[in-house]
Amino acid sequence: GAVVSQHPSWVICKSGTSVKIECRSLDFQATTMFWYRQFPKQSLMLMATSNEGSKATYEQGVEKDKFLINHASLTLSTLTVTSAHPEDSSFYICSARESGIQPQHFGDGTRLSIL
Amino acid sequence: AQSVTQLDSQVPVFEEAPVELRCNYSSSVSVYLFWYVQYPNQGLQLLLKYLSGSTLVKGINGFEAEFNKSQTSFHLRKPSVHISDTAEYFCAVKGYGGSQGNLIFGKGTKLSVKP
């Protein structure tokens, strides 16, 4: 089945640093990638959607200058949390889809802890 | 726009008992329907999907779901659960095409299987 690899799985860093999370589709070309944030015991909140070669579309309330998304190729998207603060601590999950009718496949998530 | 309601936030059940996890949706357009499972500290894994055709869909790990258009439901069932089925289950809908094409998740149902 389709595999999405997300790296790193766990990050602990100091407040004020920037953190980059990678999302790769390993066996298919992902025309669209999604980034979600999940708070403890809650559902996934869509942060942004990106199509390869285009600027990401951010959901309402998500700061695009804080959460930088790059989707430069059909197999790689990155999320950079800039100047991270403790309130940015969360579980971030990426997802990729080959085409509109295909289901989304999810990475294993990245747990980000900002001290 | 679409919305998803998972009626039970937690479902405790004994091993080998049957289980049903309820999901209702609302949408002004036709939808695709999905069930995902999330194990602790992991991303989401697709259990099954309804795109068209037979309203009874079978997925992995012995799960099945039935699409009921008149009741706008897509309940997930398993006739006999195992300890290993303990996880969070998310129902999701996706409208046909365009801006309605993103997955909308329910809040999740935590299934706890007890020996």
Interface residues (C-beta under 8 A of the other chain):
Chain A: V4 Q6 F34 K41 Q42 S43 L44 L46 T49 F91 I93 S95 G100 I101 P103 Q104 H105 F106 G107 D108 G109 R111
Chain B: Y32 F34 Y36 N41 Q42 G43 L44 Q45 L46 K49 L51 F90 G97 G101 N102 L103 F105 G106 K107 G108 K110
